[in-house]
Amino acid sequence: MGKNGYLEKRQATIDVYRQAEKQTYIQFMTDTLMLTLNDPEAMGKDVFGKERIKKLVDAWGKTFDTFHGALEHGDEADYYQEKMDLALKRLLGETDFQPFSERYDWIKKQKY
């Protein structure tokens, strides 16, 4: 059964709002990260300046793009989730690591 024009238009509107929400949260998280990295109360004497923040934000964007597939509905989501978990486990160690399924308990598990 095909969708009618109203349902297609409604879904397109929902998709636009979802994209706007996503971009807004990415920008807000980036802004608050930059402010935190430049805050002596949070960072002590090792605050980040403009150039260091720019370098970090650029690299963070690339990392975001690399792992974003972990949040999407698709055949490769579990691959990116596992790849992210392995990297975080190496970084945090076993005791401080929490698996993807616990960190993102609202994301539906892949079933094959």
VMD Tcl script that builds the backbone (N, CA, C; Angstrom):
set m [mol new atoms 336]
animate dup $m
set s [atomselect $m all]
$s set {name element resname resid chain x y z} {
  {N N MET 1 A 0.849 -1.176 0.000}
  {CA C MET 1 A 0.000 0.000 0.000}
  {C C MET 1 A 0.895 1.239 0.000}
  {N N GLY 2 A 0.662 2.142 -0.945}
  {CA C GLY 2 A 1.452 3.357 -1.045}
  {C C GLY 2 A 0.960 4.430 -0.091}
  {N N LYS 3 A 1.834 5.351 0.206}
  {CA C LYS 3 A 1.459 6.468 1.077}
  {C C LYS 3 A 0.702 7.507 0.272}
  {N N ASN 4 A -0.187 8.197 0.926}
  {CA C ASN 4 A -0.853 9.289 0.218}
  {C C ASN 4 A -0.031 10.562 0.390}
  {N N GLY 5 A -0.401 11.591 -0.366}
  {CA C GLY 5 A 0.359 12.839 -0.358}
  {C C GLY 5 A 0.440 13.484 1.006}
  {N N TYR 6 A -0.643 13.422 1.767}
  {CA C TYR 6 A -0.657 14.025 3.104}
  {C C TYR 6 A 0.371 13.361 4.015}
  {N N LEU 7 A 0.399 12.023 4.007}
  {CA C LEU 7 A 1.344 11.310 4.881}
  {C C LEU 7 A 2.789 11.573 4.474}
  {N N GLU 8 A 3.031 11.652 3.185}
  {CA C GLU 8 A 4.387 11.949 2.720}
  {C C GLU 8 A 4.813 13.347 3.140}
  {N N LYS 9 A 3.907 14.314 3.003}
  {CA C LYS 9 A 4.214 15.692 3.399}
  {C C LYS 9 A 4.436 15.780 4.904}
  {N N ARG 10 A 3.615 15.078 5.658}
  {CA C ARG 10 A 3.749 15.060 7.126}
  {C C ARG 10 A 5.099 14.464 7.537}
  {N N GLN 11 A 5.482 13.351 6.895}
  {CA C GLN 11 A 6.763 12.719 7.221}
  {C C GLN 11 A 7.927 13.634 6.857}
  {N N ALA 12 A 7.827 14.329 5.730}
  {CA C ALA 12 A 8.878 15.269 5.322}
  {C C ALA 12 A 9.031 16.382 6.358}
  {N N THR 13 A 7.911 16.873 6.877}
  {CA C THR 13 A 7.944 17.912 7.913}
  {C C THR 13 A 8.600 17.384 9.180}
  {N N ILE 14 A 8.242 16.185 9.581}
  {CA C ILE 14 A 8.846 15.561 10.770}
  {C C ILE 14 A 10.348 15.399 10.576}
  {N N ASP 15 A 10.756 14.957 9.392}
  {CA C ASP 15 A 12.185 14.766 9.106}
  {C C ASP 15 A 12.954 16.077 9.190}
  {N N VAL 16 A 12.353 17.166 8.708}
  {CA C VAL 16 A 13.001 18.482 8.779}
  {C C VAL 16 A 13.181 18.890 10.239}
  {N N TYR 17 A 12.157 18.703 11.060}
  {CA C TYR 17 A 12.267 19.039 12.481}
  {C C TYR 17 A 13.326 18.187 13.177}
  {N N ARG 18 A 13.379 16.911 12.844}
  {CA C ARG 18 A 14.392 16.026 13.447}
  {C C ARG 18 A 15.803 16.468 13.072}
  {N N GLN 19 A 15.996 16.841 11.814}
  {CA C GLN 19 A 17.311 17.314 11.377}
  {C C GLN 19 A 17.672 18.615 12.076}
  {N N ALA 20 A 16.705 19.505 12.209}
  {CA C ALA 20 A 16.952 20.777 12.905}
  {C C ALA 20 A 17.316 20.523 14.362}
  {N N GLU 21 A 16.607 19.610 15.005}
  {CA C GLU 21 A 16.899 19.276 16.399}
  {C C GLU 21 A 18.300 18.682 16.527}
  {N N LYS 22 A 18.646 17.781 15.627}
  {CA C LYS 22 A 19.975 17.163 15.644}
  {C C LYS 22 A 21.068 18.215 15.500}
  {N N GLN 23 A 20.925 19.096 14.503}
  {CA C GLN 23 A 21.941 20.121 14.268}
  {C C GLN 23 A 22.028 21.098 15.434}
  {N N THR 24 A 20.889 21.421 16.034}
  {CA C THR 24 A 20.883 22.321 17.186}
  {C C THR 24 A 21.629 21.706 18.360}
  {N N TYR 25 A 21.375 20.424 18.646}
  {CA C TYR 25 A 22.072 19.779 19.762}
  {C C TYR 25 A 23.556 19.599 19.498}
  {N N ILE 26 A 23.920 19.309 18.269}
  {CA C ILE 26 A 25.349 19.208 17.946}
  {C C ILE 26 A 26.028 20.550 18.186}
  {N N GLN 27 A 25.413 21.633 17.731}
  {CA C GLN 27 A 25.996 22.962 17.932}
  {C C GLN 27 A 26.060 23.309 19.410}
  {N N PHE 28 A 24.994 23.016 20.151}
  {CA C PHE 28 A 24.976 23.325 21.588}
  {C C PHE 28 A 26.042 22.531 22.340}
  {N N MET 29 A 26.179 21.260 22.016}
  {CA C MET 29 A 27.212 20.443 22.674}
  {C C MET 29 A 28.606 20.963 22.329}
  {N N THR 30 A 28.806 21.366 21.087}
  {CA C THR 30 A 30.098 21.922 20.682}
  {C C THR 30 A 30.380 23.234 21.422}
  {N N ASP 31 A 29.384 24.100 21.492}
  {CA C ASP 31 A 29.555 25.375 22.202}
  {C C ASP 31 A 29.900 25.153 23.671}
  {N N THR 32 A 29.156 24.271 24.331}
  {CA C THR 32 A 29.409 24.044 25.765}
  {C C THR 32 A 30.734 23.326 25.989}
  {N N LEU 33 A 31.142 22.470 25.057}
  {CA C LEU 33 A 32.459 21.837 25.162}
  {C C LEU 33 A 33.557 22.894 25.075}
  {N N MET 34 A 33.443 23.804 24.102}
  {CA C MET 34 A 34.460 24.847 23.945}
  {C C MET 34 A 34.545 25.721 25.196}
  {N N LEU 35 A 33.397 26.090 25.735}
  {CA C LEU 35 A 33.395 26.920 26.956}
  {C C LEU 35 A 34.016 26.174 28.130}
  {N N THR 36 A 33.743 24.882 28.244}
  {CA C THR 36 A 34.312 24.080 29.330}
  {C C THR 36 A 35.822 23.955 29.182}
  {N N LEU 37 A 36.286 23.716 27.966}
  {CA C LEU 37 A 37.725 23.581 27.736}
  {C C LEU 37 A 38.489 24.877 27.992}
  {N N ASN 38 A 37.795 26.001 27.947}
  {CA C ASN 38 A 38.426 27.289 28.194}
  {C C ASN 38 A 38.184 27.794 29.611}
  {N N ASP 39 A 37.567 26.987 30.455}
  {CA C ASP 39 A 37.206 27.368 31.822}
  {C C ASP 39 A 38.284 26.910 32.813}
  {N N PRO 40 A 38.989 27.844 33.475}
  {CA C PRO 40 A 40.028 27.461 34.431}
  {C C PRO 40 A 39.492 26.648 35.612}
  {N N GLU 41 A 38.241 26.854 35.977}
  {CA C GLU 41 A 37.675 26.054 37.074}
  {C C GLU 41 A 37.567 24.586 36.684}
  {N N ALA 42 A 37.287 24.324 35.435}
  {CA C ALA 42 A 37.172 22.946 34.965}
  {C C ALA 42 A 38.521 22.362 34.562}
  {N N MET 43 A 39.376 23.179 33.935}
  {CA C MET 43 A 40.604 22.687 33.321}
  {C C MET 43 A 41.873 23.047 34.094}
  {N N GLY 44 A 41.743 23.821 35.151}
  {CA C GLY 44 A 42.942 24.256 35.861}
  {C C GLY 44 A 43.758 25.192 34.990}
  {N N LYS 45 A 45.071 25.041 35.042}
  {CA C LYS 45 A 45.950 25.901 34.243}
  {C C LYS 45 A 46.033 25.452 32.786}
  {N N ASP 46 A 45.492 24.273 32.486}
  {CA C ASP 46 A 45.592 23.706 31.144}
  {C C ASP 46 A 44.360 24.013 30.292}
  {N N VAL 47 A 43.907 25.281 30.316}
  {CA C VAL 47 A 42.757 25.661 29.502}
  {C C VAL 47 A 43.138 25.631 28.027}
  {N N PHE 48 A 42.153 25.391 27.181}
  {CA C PHE 48 A 42.363 25.389 25.744}
  {C C PHE 48 A 42.101 26.783 25.206}
  {N N GLY 49 A 42.975 27.248 24.344}
  {CA C GLY 49 A 42.769 28.515 23.646}
  {C C GLY 49 A 42.121 28.275 22.298}
  {N N LYS 50 A 42.012 29.339 21.538}
  {CA C LYS 50 A 41.307 29.307 20.263}
  {C C LYS 50 A 41.835 28.227 19.310}
  {N N GLU 51 A 43.131 28.210 19.084}
  {CA C GLU 51 A 43.709 27.274 18.112}
  {C C GLU 51 A 43.565 25.818 18.573}
  {N N ARG 52 A 43.795 25.587 19.847}
  {CA C ARG 52 A 43.684 24.230 20.390}
  {C C ARG 52 A 42.237 23.753 20.343}
  {N N ILE 53 A 41.303 24.638 20.648}
  {CA C ILE 53 A 39.880 24.291 20.582}
  {C C ILE 53 A 39.477 23.995 19.140}
  {N N LYS 54 A 39.940 24.819 18.208}
  {CA C LYS 54 A 39.604 24.593 16.801}
  {C C LYS 54 A 40.107 23.231 16.342}
  {N N LYS 55 A 41.319 22.898 16.701}
  {CA C LYS 55 A 41.898 21.606 16.328}
  {C C LYS 55 A 41.077 20.460 16.919}
  {N N LEU 56 A 40.704 20.593 18.181}
  {CA C LEU 56 A 39.920 19.560 18.844}
  {C C LEU 56 A 38.527 19.426 18.224}
  {N N VAL 57 A 37.842 20.551 17.969}
  {CA C VAL 57 A 36.491 20.513 17.407}
  {C C VAL 57 A 36.513 19.893 16.008}
  {N N ASP 58 A 37.517 20.214 15.212}
  {CA C ASP 58 A 37.637 19.606 13.884}
  {C C ASP 58 A 37.820 18.092 13.990}
  {N N ALA 59 A 38.695 17.663 14.883}
  {CA C ALA 59 A 38.923 16.228 15.076}
  {C C ALA 59 A 37.680 15.551 15.659}
  {N N TRP 60 A 37.000 16.247 16.566}
  {CA C TRP 60 A 35.783 15.709 17.169}
  {C C TRP 60 A 34.705 15.497 16.105}
  {N N GLY 61 A 34.599 16.423 15.175}
  {CA C GLY 61 A 33.646 16.283 14.076}
  {C C GLY 61 A 33.927 15.049 13.237}
  {N N LYS 62 A 35.190 14.794 12.973}
  {CA C LYS 62 A 35.567 13.602 12.206}
  {C C LYS 62 A 35.245 12.331 12.987}
  {N N THR 63 A 35.513 12.353 14.286}
  {CA C THR 63 A 35.192 11.194 15.123}
  {C C THR 63 A 33.685 10.973 15.167}
  {N N PHE 64 A 32.932 12.056 15.294}
  {CA C PHE 64 A 31.466 11.970 15.268}
  {C C PHE 64 A 30.995 11.303 13.981}
  {N N ASP 65 A 31.530 11.762 12.856}
  {CA C ASP 65 A 31.144 11.197 11.561}
  {C C ASP 65 A 31.514 9.719 11.461}
  {N N THR 66 A 32.671 9.361 12.016}
  {CA C THR 66 A 33.122 7.975 11.979}
  {C C THR 66 A 32.166 7.048 12.719}
  {N N PHE 67 A 31.691 7.474 13.869}
  {CA C PHE 67 A 30.881 6.597 14.717}
  {C C PHE 67 A 29.376 6.845 14.631}
  {N N HIS 68 A 28.952 7.833 13.864}
  {CA C HIS 68 A 27.520 8.150 13.826}
  {C C HIS 68 A 26.670 6.973 13.367}
  {N N GLY 69 A 27.228 6.101 12.570}
  {CA C GLY 69 A 26.497 4.917 12.120}
  {C C GLY 69 A 26.007 4.052 13.263}
  {N N ALA 70 A 26.603 4.174 14.438}
  {CA C ALA 70 A 26.177 3.395 15.605}
  {C C ALA 70 A 24.774 3.783 16.055}
  {N N LEU 71 A 24.340 4.988 15.716}
  {CA C LEU 71 A 23.024 5.469 16.136}
  {C C LEU 71 A 21.957 5.282 15.071}
  {N N GLU 72 A 22.366 4.932 13.874}
  {CA C GLU 72 A 21.420 4.835 12.770}
  {C C GLU 72 A 20.828 3.437 12.678}
  {N N HIS 73 A 19.669 3.377 12.061}
  {CA C HIS 73 A 19.033 2.081 11.818}
  {C C HIS 73 A 19.584 1.543 10.512}
  {N N GLY 74 A 20.371 0.505 10.611}
  {CA C GLY 74 A 20.952 -0.062 9.404}
  {C C GLY 74 A 21.746 -1.301 9.732}
  {N N ASP 75 A 22.183 -1.963 8.689}
  {CA C ASP 75 A 22.907 -3.223 8.847}
  {C C ASP 75 A 24.251 -3.076 9.540}
  {N N GLU 76 A 24.826 -1.875 9.504}
  {CA C GLU 76 A 26.163 -1.683 10.058}
  {C C GLU 76 A 26.166 -1.052 11.447}
  {N N ALA 77 A 25.005 -0.765 12.011}
  {CA C ALA 77 A 24.936 -0.088 13.309}
  {C C ALA 77 A 25.692 -0.863 14.383}
  {N N ASP 78 A 25.477 -2.171 14.433}
  {CA C ASP 78 A 26.151 -2.961 15.466}
  {C C ASP 78 A 27.663 -2.983 15.279}
  {N N TYR 79 A 28.133 -2.890 14.037}
  {CA C TYR 79 A 29.568 -2.816 13.775}
  {C C TYR 79 A 30.162 -1.555 14.404}
  {N N TYR 80 A 29.518 -0.418 14.175}
  {CA C TYR 80 A 30.004 0.848 14.735}
  {C C TYR 80 A 29.868 0.882 16.257}
  {N N GLN 81 A 28.820 0.271 16.782}
  {CA C GLN 81 A 28.655 0.184 18.235}
  {C C GLN 81 A 29.798 -0.616 18.852}
  {N N GLU 82 A 30.127 -1.740 18.243}
  {CA C GLU 82 A 31.217 -2.576 18.747}
  {C C GLU 82 A 32.563 -1.864 18.608}
  {N N LYS 83 A 32.759 -1.191 17.480}
  {CA C LYS 83 A 34.010 -0.450 17.249}
  {C C LYS 83 A 34.182 0.652 18.302}
  {N N MET 84 A 33.087 1.342 18.609}
  {CA C MET 84 A 33.119 2.386 19.625}
  {C C MET 84 A 33.391 1.789 21.010}
  {N N ASP 85 A 32.722 0.697 21.317}
  {CA C ASP 85 A 32.932 0.041 22.611}
  {C C ASP 85 A 34.377 -0.397 22.807}
  {N N LEU 86 A 34.975 -0.966 21.776}
  {CA C LEU 86 A 36.375 -1.413 21.887}
  {C C LEU 86 A 37.306 -0.234 22.169}
  {N N ALA 87 A 37.090 0.869 21.468}
  {CA C ALA 87 A 37.935 2.048 21.670}
  {C C ALA 87 A 37.740 2.627 23.071}
  {N N LEU 88 A 36.494 2.704 23.528}
  {CA C LEU 88 A 36.230 3.247 24.866}
  {C C LEU 88 A 36.746 2.325 25.965}
  {N N LYS 89 A 36.639 1.029 25.758}
  {CA C LYS 89 A 37.143 0.078 26.758}
  {C C LYS 89 A 38.659 0.209 26.898}
  {N N ARG 90 A 39.351 0.395 25.757}
  {CA C ARG 90 A 40.808 0.611 25.804}
  {C C ARG 90 A 41.131 1.891 26.563}
  {N N LEU 91 A 40.346 2.929 26.357}
  {CA C LEU 91 A 40.573 4.221 26.987}
  {C C LEU 91 A 40.237 4.205 28.472}
  {N N LEU 92 A 39.074 3.683 28.819}
  {CA C LEU 92 A 38.565 3.766 30.193}
  {C C LEU 92 A 38.963 2.601 31.086}
  {N N GLY 93 A 39.277 1.475 30.492}
  {CA C GLY 93 A 39.555 0.287 31.281}
  {C C GLY 93 A 38.260 -0.429 31.632}
  {N N GLU 94 A 38.399 -1.638 32.060}
  {CA C GLU 94 A 37.251 -2.500 32.340}
  {C C GLU 94 A 36.327 -1.952 33.424}
  {N N THR 95 A 36.894 -1.389 34.480}
  {CA C THR 95 A 36.058 -0.971 35.614}
  {C C THR 95 A 35.210 0.262 35.319}
  {N N ASP 96 A 35.679 1.176 34.491}
  {CA C ASP 96 A 34.926 2.394 34.188}
  {C C ASP 96 A 34.155 2.326 32.873}
  {N N PHE 97 A 34.294 1.228 32.171}
  {CA C PHE 97 A 33.626 1.079 30.884}
  {C C PHE 97 A 32.187 0.606 31.069}
  {N N GLN 98 A 31.294 1.170 30.249}
  {CA C GLN 98 A 29.895 0.756 30.226}
  {C C GLN 98 A 29.546 0.446 28.764}
  {N N PRO 99 A 29.008 -0.738 28.473}
  {CA C PRO 99 A 28.712 -1.117 27.085}
  {C C PRO 99 A 27.699 -0.191 26.411}
  {N N PHE 100 A 27.751 -0.161 25.101}
  {CA C PHE 100 A 26.867 0.675 24.298}
  {C C PHE 100 A 25.406 0.476 24.681}
  {N N SER 101 A 24.998 -0.776 24.836}
  {CA C SER 101 A 23.594 -1.076 25.137}
  {C C SER 101 A 23.142 -0.472 26.464}
  {N N GLU 102 A 24.064 -0.222 27.366}
  {CA C GLU 102 A 23.729 0.425 28.641}
  {C C GLU 102 A 23.812 1.945 28.528}
  {N N ARG 103 A 24.783 2.442 27.767}
  {CA C ARG 103 A 24.906 3.885 27.583}
  {C C ARG 103 A 23.764 4.450 26.752}
  {N N TYR 104 A 23.270 3.653 25.830}
  {CA C TYR 104 A 22.196 4.066 24.923}
  {C C TYR 104 A 21.049 3.064 25.007}
  {N N ASP 105 A 20.471 2.947 26.164}
  {CA C ASP 105 A 19.461 1.905 26.371}
  {C C ASP 105 A 18.181 2.136 25.577}
  {N N TRP 106 A 18.003 3.309 25.032}
  {CA C TRP 106 A 16.820 3.617 24.230}
  {C C TRP 106 A 16.958 3.191 22.786}
  {N N ILE 107 A 18.165 2.778 22.355}
  {CA C ILE 107 A 18.360 2.346 20.977}
  {C C ILE 107 A 18.039 0.857 20.865}
  {N N LYS 108 A 17.220 0.545 19.913}
  {CA C LYS 108 A 16.782 -0.823 19.685}
  {C C LYS 108 A 17.960 -1.670 19.191}
  {N N LYS 109 A 18.111 -2.846 19.775}
  {CA C LYS 109 A 19.186 -3.753 19.357}
  {C C LYS 109 A 18.901 -4.326 17.979}
  {N N GLN 110 A 19.965 -4.539 17.221}
  {CA C GLN 110 A 19.842 -5.146 15.899}
  {C C GLN 110 A 19.448 -6.609 16.049}
  {N N LYS 111 A 18.516 -7.044 15.223}
  {CA C LYS 111 A 18.135 -8.459 15.176}
  {C C LYS 111 A 18.280 -8.926 13.739}
  {N N TYR 112 A 18.984 -10.032 13.583}
  {CA C TYR 112 A 19.214 -10.559 12.224}
  {C C TYR 112 A 18.460 -11.861 12.053}
}
mol reanalyze $m
mol bondsrecalc $m
mol representation Tube
mol addrep $m
